[in-house]
Amino acid sequence: MAHATINRAHAFSTGSPLWIIPSPTAETPLLRRIDWYLNFQLSRARTHQSRTLDASLKDILTKNHLESLFTVNGPANLPAPLAVIADEHLPANIVVELPPSNPQNWVQAAHSVWTEFGKPNVRVFLPQKIDPDFFAKYWPNAPTDEVSLVPL
């Protein structure tokens, strides 16, 4: 299976409405540039802390058996992908930043994001530890014109 590989000089060309990038964006100058074009939304989101419920409110919810309404389902403390609308800042509609993970899981997470967005043309900025051959091994078959890779 062959995917189109784009060099860094042409990474900002048009052609893919969905971009998938690795986190942290400080890893390479190219990723820092994407964050800069997005007004540092990626960097700021990483430092954002969600508000917690006050103890008295938690007590009221528990007494009324409503605590499940305000409980996030799923494993605790696992970072989720971050999607940012980018159509006014970059030649893409959406940039999705995937949290760090082992290489095989990262490729599978990228595939899941691509599938959830309806399988549009996608540009995947590969983390430094993933090369195009490794990516091709773990990405399910897809037409070559839908997936383009940018090795970092």
N, C-alpha and C positions, 0 to 999 in steps of 0.2 A: 504494500500500500504506500503510495507516495502522496505527500502533502506539499503544497507550494511553500517554499521557504523564502522569506523576504529578509534582506539584510537590514541592519539598523538604520542605514541612510534612507531607506524607503519605508520605514516603519510607520510614518505619519501620512502615508498616501491613502487615498480613498479606496473603498471597495468592501469594507466589512462593517456592518452596523453594530456588531458586538465585538468588544475587545475583552479578553481575559488576561489579567496580569497577576503575577505573584506578589505576595506581601512578604516583607515590608518593601515599600517603594523606595526606601533609601538604599536598597541593595545595589543599584546601578544608576548612572547618570540618566539613562533613557527613562527609567521608571520615575526618577525624581522630576524629570521634565513633564511627564504625564500628570503627576500630582500638581505641579506648578500650574499647568494649563487648566486644571480643575479647581483652581483656587484653594489648594491644599485641603480639599474635602477628605481625601483619603487619610492624610496624616492626622487631621483633627478627629476623625471618627475613631481612630485607634485609641485616642486618649479620653474619649467620652465615657463617662460613668453614668449608668442609668440610675434614676432616683429610686430609692427604696421606700416601701410603705412604712408609715409611722407604726410603732408598736401597738398603740391603742386601736388603730384601724385594723391591724392584723388580728387583734383579739376579737373585735366585733365580727370580722369575717369568719373567724374560726367558730365563734359561738353560734353563728347563723348558717354554718356549713356552706359557706360561699368561698372558701379559700381557693378552691380549684379554678375559680374564674380569674384569679390573678396570679396563677402559677404557670410558668413557662414549661411546656412539655419538652422532654428530650434531655440529653445529657447536660449536666451543668458545666459551666466554665469552658465549653468548646466554642472557639470563635466561628462565626458564620461568615459566608461570603458577603462582601459589601458591594452593592450596585449603586452606581452614580450616573445620573443622566448627563450626557456629555455633548449633545448635538450642537450646542452653541460654542463649545470650546475646542472640540477635536473633530476629525473626520470619522466619527463613530457616534451612534446614538446612545449606547450604554457601555460603560466600563465596569467590569466586575473584578474586584480584587479578591483572590482566594488566599486564605490563611496558609501558613507553612504546614507542610505535612511530609510524609515520606513520598518519594517520587511517584510510585505507582498510585497511591491514593490521590495525589494531586491531579494526575492525569484523569483519573476516574471522576473526581470532583468537577474538573473542567468539562468533562463530557456531560455530567448531570446538569450543570448550569446551561450548557448549550442546548440540551434537550428541553429543559424547562422554558427556555425562551423561544421555542418553536423551531430549532435547528436553522437559524439564519446563517449567512456567511459569517465566519468568525475569524478573528485574528488572535492567535494565542502567543503571548510573550512568555517564552519558556524560562523557568528559573534556571540559574546557572548550573545546577546539578542535573538538569534534564536536557539531553540532546534530541534532535529530531528523530533519530532511529529508535530511541527508547520511547519517545512519545508515540510513534507509529505502532510500536509493539503493543501498547496498552490502550490505545484509542480504538474503539470499534470501527469497522469499515465505514467510510464516508466518502462521497465523491471528492476528488481532489480540489475542485474549484470552490468548495464550501469552507475549507479549513486552510488557513495560511499560518505559518509559524515564523516567529521572530526569535532566534536564539540570542540570549543576552551574554 
